[in-house]
Amino acid sequence: MNLTTAELAKYMDHTMLKPEATEAMIDQTIKEAIDYNTASVCVNPYWVKKVSQGLAGTTVNPCAVIGFPLGANATTIKVAETNQVIDDGAKEVDMVINIGELKAGHDDVVEADIKAVADAVHAKGALLKVIIENCLLTDDEKIRACQLTVKGGADYVKTSTGFSKWGAKVEDVKLMRKTVGPDFKIKAAGGIHSLAEAKAMIAAGANRLGVSASVQILEEAKAAE
């Protein structure tokens, strides 16, 4: 796979989700995303308005996580949070499924949760990525989670929050791609720190990468060109 550095940058959601993130850290993340022209800047809801203002006039999208990182919020709260972040400028939303309900086999509840958020996202013209938190799931549960994400009307299925036991794994991305087919989009996130790891995720089927190490990876790519 021969991606240019600029092409690789457009796979990246440049991420700053640390609970201790300060305004200065958010400003630095915005600057880096603009400098490298990443796909988005992904932040917690509190920072969305600032990120949206900082990215105005660029091709970098503001992205927000909701129901994050546990996914156990009430659906009404997830929908309210979704409406808030989009009103604050988010063009992409990454939600966490109700993991416990998936593991309990309550697929109708999980699908309804996804659909409610998807409807709110799409009513305002944004994109929805659904985080299934693979590290907590069996392969059968991963397959069901992917299927419910598609049925719920999302735009992407995403591997991980990056806040649980581990993040993206190549074998999980391959399983997700096999499950959702060739056209549905996949985001790999968590633990991607090198150019080789980024390329491996893309080769496995990822359309987007959630990375806090974007600068490091893109500088590595630039040096290799």
Short mmCIF file of the C-alpha atoms (twelve columns), coordinates in Angstrom:
data_MODEL
# 
_entry.id   MODEL 
# 
loop_
_atom_site.group_PDB 
_atom_site.id 
_atom_site.type_symbol 
_atom_site.label_atom_id 
_atom_site.label_alt_id 
_atom_site.label_comp_id 
_atom_site.label_asym_id 
_atom_site.label_seq_id 
_atom_site.Cartn_x 
_atom_site.Cartn_y 
_atom_site.Cartn_z 
_atom_site.pdbx_PDB_model_num 
ATOM 1   C CA . MET A 1   0.000   0.000   0.000  1 
ATOM 2   C CA . ASN A 2   1.591   3.252   -1.143 1 
ATOM 3   C CA . LEU A 3   -0.232  6.110   0.534  1 
ATOM 4   C CA . THR A 4   1.305   9.566   0.491  1 
ATOM 5   C CA . THR A 5   1.625   11.334  3.821  1 
ATOM 6   C CA . ALA A 6   -1.240  13.623  2.810  1 
ATOM 7   C CA . GLU A 7   -3.441  10.653  1.936  1 
ATOM 8   C CA . LEU A 8   -2.622  8.919   5.207  1 
ATOM 9   C CA . ALA A 9   -3.474  12.077  7.156  1 
ATOM 10  C CA . LYS A 10  -7.023  11.950  5.788  1 
ATOM 11  C CA . TYR A 11  -7.486  8.540   7.428  1 
ATOM 12  C CA . MET A 12  -6.801  10.074  10.825 1 
ATOM 13  C CA . ASP A 13  -9.114  11.345  13.526 1 
ATOM 14  C CA . HIS A 14  -6.517  13.308  15.505 1 
ATOM 15  C CA . THR A 15  -7.599  12.577  19.053 1 
ATOM 16  C CA . MET A 16  -7.377  14.346  22.401 1 
ATOM 17  C CA . LEU A 17  -9.679  12.563  24.853 1 
ATOM 18  C CA . LYS A 18  -7.554  12.661  27.998 1 
ATOM 19  C CA . PRO A 19  -9.602  13.670  31.042 1 
ATOM 20  C CA . GLU A 20  -6.793  16.042  32.039 1 
ATOM 21  C CA . ALA A 21  -6.815  17.831  28.663 1 
ATOM 22  C CA . THR A 22  -6.379  21.569  29.140 1 
ATOM 23  C CA . GLU A 23  -7.282  24.410  26.793 1 
ATOM 24  C CA . ALA A 24  -3.630  24.610  25.749 1 
ATOM 25  C CA . MET A 25  -3.607  20.889  24.898 1 
ATOM 26  C CA . ILE A 26  -6.764  21.291  22.832 1 
ATOM 27  C CA . ASP A 27  -5.248  24.295  21.020 1 
ATOM 28  C CA . GLN A 28  -2.147  22.230  20.209 1 
ATOM 29  C CA . THR A 29  -4.294  19.375  18.887 1 
ATOM 30  C CA . ILE A 30  -6.216  21.781  16.639 1 
ATOM 31  C CA . LYS A 31  -2.964  23.279  15.333 1 
ATOM 32  C CA . GLU A 32  -1.490  19.854  14.579 1 
ATOM 33  C CA . ALA A 33  -4.641  18.733  12.773 1 
ATOM 34  C CA . ILE A 34  -4.615  21.834  10.586 1 
ATOM 35  C CA . ASP A 35  -0.856  21.572  9.921  1 
ATOM 36  C CA . TYR A 36  -1.170  17.938  8.770  1 
ATOM 37  C CA . ASN A 37  -4.734  18.244  7.361  1 
ATOM 38  C CA . THR A 38  -6.165  15.238  9.200  1 
ATOM 39  C CA . ALA A 39  -9.726  13.980  8.722  1 
ATOM 40  C CA . SER A 40  -10.944 15.314  12.049 1 
ATOM 41  C CA . VAL A 41  -10.163 16.398  15.581 1 
ATOM 42  C CA . CYS A 42  -11.884 14.084  18.071 1 
ATOM 43  C CA . VAL A 43  -12.560 15.469  21.560 1 
ATOM 44  C CA . ASN A 44  -14.875 15.178  24.528 1 
ATOM 45  C CA . PRO A 45  -18.140 17.152  24.316 1 
ATOM 46  C CA . TYR A 46  -16.974 20.049  26.487 1 
ATOM 47  C CA . TRP A 47  -14.343 21.050  23.913 1 
ATOM 48  C CA . VAL A 48  -16.405 20.759  20.734 1 
ATOM 49  C CA . LYS A 49  -17.343 24.409  20.438 1 
ATOM 50  C CA . LYS A 50  -13.711 25.507  20.781 1 
ATOM 51  C CA . VAL A 51  -12.553 22.899  18.270 1 
ATOM 52  C CA . SER A 52  -15.272 23.887  15.805 1 
ATOM 53  C CA . GLN A 53  -14.238 27.533  16.014 1 
ATOM 54  C CA . GLY A 54  -10.559 26.605  15.678 1 
ATOM 55  C CA . LEU A 55  -11.160 24.473  12.583 1 
ATOM 56  C CA . ALA A 56  -13.423 26.980  10.810 1 
ATOM 57  C CA . GLY A 57  -12.435 27.404  7.165  1 
ATOM 58  C CA . THR A 58  -10.458 24.142  7.033  1 
ATOM 59  C CA . THR A 59  -11.308 20.683  5.668  1 
ATOM 60  C CA . VAL A 60  -10.756 19.109  9.123  1 
ATOM 61  C CA . ASN A 61  -14.019 18.028  10.777 1 
ATOM 62  C CA . PRO A 62  -14.828 18.557  14.458 1 
ATOM 63  C CA . CYS A 63  -15.664 15.137  15.975 1 
ATOM 64  C CA . ALA A 64  -17.137 14.373  19.416 1 
ATOM 65  C CA . VAL A 65  -17.502 11.243  21.509 1 
ATOM 66  C CA . ILE A 66  -20.808 10.627  23.324 1 
ATOM 67  C CA . GLY A 67  -21.793 8.052   25.906 1 
ATOM 68  C CA . PHE A 68  -18.056 7.793   26.376 1 
ATOM 69  C CA . PRO A 69  -16.207 5.717   27.434 1 
ATOM 70  C CA . LEU A 70  -18.602 3.208   29.052 1 
ATOM 71  C CA . GLY A 71  -21.710 3.362   26.842 1 
ATOM 72  C CA . ALA A 72  -24.037 2.827   29.788 1 
ATOM 73  C CA . ASN A 73  -25.869 6.154   29.603 1 
ATOM 74  C CA . ALA A 74  -29.606 6.197   29.026 1 
ATOM 75  C CA . THR A 75  -30.500 6.485   25.335 1 
ATOM 76  C CA . THR A 76  -32.293 9.788   25.997 1 
ATOM 77  C CA . ILE A 77  -29.045 11.185  27.425 1 
ATOM 78  C CA . LYS A 78  -27.035 9.936   24.440 1 
ATOM 79  C CA . VAL A 79  -29.492 11.645  22.099 1 
ATOM 80  C CA . ALA A 80  -29.396 14.883  24.099 1 
ATOM 81  C CA . GLU A 81  -25.598 14.796  24.132 1 
ATOM 82  C CA . THR A 82  -25.599 14.149  20.386 1 
ATOM 83  C CA . ASN A 83  -27.820 17.144  19.702 1 
ATOM 84  C CA . GLN A 84  -25.633 19.310  21.946 1 
ATOM 85  C CA . VAL A 85  -22.331 18.423  20.281 1 
ATOM 86  C CA . ILE A 86  -23.718 18.862  16.767 1 
ATOM 87  C CA . ASP A 87  -25.238 22.219  17.732 1 
ATOM 88  C CA . ASP A 88  -21.766 23.110  19.041 1 
ATOM 89  C CA . GLY A 89  -20.267 22.291  15.629 1 
ATOM 90  C CA . ALA A 90  -19.487 18.562  15.526 1 
ATOM 91  C CA . LYS A 91  -19.761 17.041  12.055 1 
ATOM 92  C CA . GLU A 92  -18.947 13.524  13.263 1 
ATOM 93  C CA . VAL A 93  -20.112 11.691  16.392 1 
ATOM 94  C CA . ASP A 94  -18.545 8.568   17.945 1 
ATOM 95  C CA . MET A 95  -20.943 6.778   20.324 1 
ATOM 96  C CA . VAL A 96  -20.376 3.773   22.586 1 
ATOM 97  C CA . ILE A 97  -22.931 0.955   22.479 1 
ATOM 98  C CA . ASN A 98  -24.582 -0.413  25.608 1 
ATOM 99  C CA . ILE A 99  -22.001 -3.163  26.090 1 
ATOM 100 C CA . GLY A 100 -23.760 -4.908  28.961 1 
ATOM 101 C CA . GLU A 101 -26.997 -5.196  27.044 1 
ATOM 102 C CA . LEU A 102 -25.151 -6.659  24.062 1 
ATOM 103 C CA . LYS A 103 -23.477 -9.245  26.282 1 
ATOM 104 C CA . ALA A 104 -26.854 -10.079 27.856 1 
ATOM 105 C CA . GLY A 105 -28.262 -10.832 24.389 1 
ATOM 106 C CA . HIS A 106 -30.669 -7.883  24.379 1 
ATOM 107 C CA . ASP A 107 -29.988 -7.050  20.752 1 
ATOM 108 C CA . ASP A 108 -33.229 -5.106  20.315 1 
ATOM 109 C CA . VAL A 109 -32.152 -2.695  23.071 1 
ATOM 110 C CA . VAL A 110 -28.698 -2.226  21.530 1 
ATOM 111 C CA . GLU A 111 -30.128 -1.631  18.058 1 
ATOM 112 C CA . ALA A 112 -32.704 0.854   19.376 1 
ATOM 113 C CA . ASP A 113 -29.962 2.755   21.232 1 
ATOM 114 C CA . ILE A 114 -27.875 3.006   18.046 1 
ATOM 115 C CA . LYS A 115 -30.867 3.930   15.899 1 
ATOM 116 C CA . ALA A 116 -31.969 6.729   18.222 1 
ATOM 117 C CA . VAL A 117 -28.530 8.325   18.049 1 
ATOM 118 C CA . ALA A 118 -28.208 7.661   14.306 1 
ATOM 119 C CA . ASP A 119 -31.538 9.382   13.662 1 
ATOM 120 C CA . ALA A 120 -30.445 12.413  15.706 1 
ATOM 121 C CA . VAL A 121 -27.057 12.558  13.962 1 
ATOM 122 C CA . HIS A 122 -28.448 12.252  10.452 1 
ATOM 123 C CA . ALA A 123 -31.262 14.738  11.093 1 
ATOM 124 C CA . LYS A 124 -28.522 17.335  11.577 1 
ATOM 125 C CA . GLY A 125 -26.376 16.182  8.637  1 
ATOM 126 C CA . ALA A 126 -23.533 14.605  10.609 1 
ATOM 127 C CA . LEU A 127 -21.840 11.166  10.542 1 
ATOM 128 C CA . LEU A 128 -22.133 8.448   13.197 1 
ATOM 129 C CA . LYS A 129 -19.405 6.014   14.242 1 
ATOM 130 C CA . VAL A 130 -20.403 3.281   16.696 1 
ATOM 131 C CA . ILE A 131 -17.817 1.994   19.181 1 
ATOM 132 C CA . ILE A 132 -18.325 -1.672  20.062 1 
ATOM 133 C CA . GLU A 133 -15.304 -2.089  22.442 1 
ATOM 134 C CA . ASN A 134 -13.915 -5.322  21.010 1 
ATOM 135 C CA . CYS A 135 -11.655 -6.078  23.991 1 
ATOM 136 C CA . LEU A 136 -14.739 -6.842  26.104 1 
ATOM 137 C CA . LEU A 137 -16.455 -9.045  23.495 1 
ATOM 138 C CA . THR A 138 -16.231 -12.586 22.192 1 
ATOM 139 C CA . ASP A 139 -15.957 -13.020 18.430 1 
ATOM 140 C CA . ASP A 140 -19.666 -13.894 18.255 1 
ATOM 141 C CA . GLU A 141 -20.490 -10.714 20.180 1 
ATOM 142 C CA . LYS A 142 -18.261 -8.660  17.877 1 
ATOM 143 C CA . ILE A 143 -20.172 -10.032 14.885 1 
ATOM 144 C CA . ARG A 144 -23.544 -9.247  16.471 1 
ATOM 145 C CA . ALA A 145 -22.364 -5.758  17.437 1 
ATOM 146 C CA . CYS A 146 -21.288 -5.073  13.850 1 
ATOM 147 C CA . GLN A 147 -24.597 -6.351  12.493 1 
ATOM 148 C CA . LEU A 148 -26.568 -4.199  14.942 1 
ATOM 149 C CA . THR A 149 -24.484 -1.160  13.995 1 
ATOM 150 C CA . VAL A 150 -25.411 -1.653  10.346 1 
ATOM 151 C CA . LYS A 151 -29.083 -2.305  11.173 1 
ATOM 152 C CA . GLY A 152 -29.167 0.727   13.456 1 
ATOM 153 C CA . GLY A 153 -28.255 2.985   10.550 1 
ATOM 154 C CA . ALA A 154 -24.769 4.144   11.552 1 
ATOM 155 C CA . ASP A 155 -22.048 5.156   9.089  1 
ATOM 156 C CA . TYR A 156 -19.046 3.437   10.711 1 
ATOM 157 C CA . VAL A 157 -18.356 0.688   13.208 1 
ATOM 158 C CA . LYS A 158 -15.371 1.415   15.473 1 
ATOM 159 C CA . THR A 159 -13.123 -1.030  17.308 1 
ATOM 160 C CA . SER A 160 -12.467 0.628   20.642 1 
ATOM 161 C CA . THR A 161 -12.610 3.608   22.969 1 
ATOM 162 C CA . GLY A 162 -8.918  3.290   23.802 1 
ATOM 163 C CA . PHE A 163 -9.928  3.454   27.481 1 
ATOM 164 C CA . SER A 164 -10.478 -0.243  28.211 1 
ATOM 165 C CA . LYS A 165 -8.165  -3.281  28.308 1 
ATOM 166 C CA . TRP A 166 -6.706  -2.770  24.846 1 
ATOM 167 C CA . GLY A 167 -7.428  -0.998  21.593 1 
ATOM 168 C CA . ALA A 168 -7.529  -1.925  17.919 1 
ATOM 169 C CA . LYS A 169 -6.259  -5.300  16.721 1 
ATOM 170 C CA . VAL A 170 -5.722  -6.289  13.113 1 
ATOM 171 C CA . GLU A 171 -7.647  -9.544  13.533 1 
ATOM 172 C CA . ASP A 172 -10.649 -7.633  14.877 1 
ATOM 173 C CA . VAL A 173 -10.631 -5.239  11.923 1 
ATOM 174 C CA . LYS A 174 -10.518 -8.236  9.568  1 
ATOM 175 C CA . LEU A 175 -13.467 -9.848  11.387 1 
ATOM 176 C CA . MET A 176 -15.413 -6.582  11.270 1 
ATOM 177 C CA . ARG A 177 -14.727 -6.185  7.539  1 
ATOM 178 C CA . LYS A 178 -15.842 -9.762  6.885  1 
ATOM 179 C CA . THR A 179 -19.037 -9.111  8.867  1 
ATOM 180 C CA . VAL A 180 -20.099 -5.746  7.436  1 
ATOM 181 C CA . GLY A 181 -19.027 -6.387  3.841  1 
ATOM 182 C CA . PRO A 182 -16.875 -4.306  1.506  1 
ATOM 183 C CA . ASP A 183 -18.751 -1.010  1.605  1 
ATOM 184 C CA . PHE A 184 -19.635 -0.241  5.231  1 
ATOM 185 C CA . LYS A 185 -16.977 1.889   6.919  1 
ATOM 186 C CA . ILE A 186 -14.717 0.816   9.789  1 
ATOM 187 C CA . LYS A 187 -12.695 2.901   12.238 1 
ATOM 188 C CA . ALA A 188 -9.753  1.379   14.106 1 
ATOM 189 C CA . ALA A 189 -8.796  3.204   17.297 1 
ATOM 190 C CA . GLY A 190 -6.598  2.713   20.327 1 
ATOM 191 C CA . GLY A 191 -2.945  1.720   20.522 1 
ATOM 192 C CA . ILE A 192 -1.940  2.762   16.997 1 
ATOM 193 C CA . HIS A 193 1.449   4.386   17.488 1 
ATOM 194 C CA . SER A 194 3.557   3.674   14.388 1 
ATOM 195 C CA . LEU A 195 3.377   3.897   10.614 1 
ATOM 196 C CA . ALA A 196 3.508   0.106   10.361 1 
ATOM 197 C CA . GLU A 197 0.557   -0.255  12.748 1 
ATOM 198 C CA . ALA A 198 -1.457  2.369   10.868 1 
ATOM 199 C CA . LYS A 199 -0.810  0.693   7.523  1 
ATOM 200 C CA . ALA A 200 -1.691  -2.723  8.969  1 
ATOM 201 C CA . MET A 201 -5.088  -1.434  10.125 1 
ATOM 202 C CA . ILE A 202 -5.804  0.087   6.725  1 
ATOM 203 C CA . ALA A 203 -4.721  -3.100  4.959  1 
ATOM 204 C CA . ALA A 204 -7.065  -5.081  7.222  1 
ATOM 205 C CA . GLY A 205 -10.006 -2.923  6.152  1 
ATOM 206 C CA . ALA A 206 -10.042 0.281   8.219  1 
ATOM 207 C CA . ASN A 207 -11.344 3.439   6.525  1 
ATOM 208 C CA . ARG A 208 -10.463 5.699   9.447  1 
ATOM 209 C CA . LEU A 209 -7.951  5.617   12.298 1 
ATOM 210 C CA . GLY A 210 -8.426  7.117   15.739 1 
ATOM 211 C CA . VAL A 211 -4.950  8.203   16.858 1 
ATOM 212 C CA . SER A 212 -3.382  10.535  19.377 1 
ATOM 213 C CA . ALA A 213 0.042   9.784   17.845 1 
ATOM 214 C CA . SER A 214 -0.885  11.324  14.484 1 
ATOM 215 C CA . VAL A 215 2.114   13.663  14.332 1 
ATOM 216 C CA . GLN A 216 4.583   10.877  15.150 1 
ATOM 217 C CA . ILE A 217 3.060   8.561   12.518 1 
ATOM 218 C CA . LEU A 218 2.847   11.222  9.821  1 
ATOM 219 C CA . GLU A 219 6.414   12.380  10.446 1 
ATOM 220 C CA . GLU A 220 7.492   8.748   10.097 1 
ATOM 221 C CA . ALA A 221 5.567   8.557   6.812  1 
ATOM 222 C CA . LYS A 222 7.142   11.783  5.567  1 
ATOM 223 C CA . ALA A 223 10.630  10.495  6.342  1 
ATOM 224 C CA . ALA A 224 9.880   7.315   4.400  1 
ATOM 225 C CA . GLU A 225 8.705   9.135   1.264  1 
# 
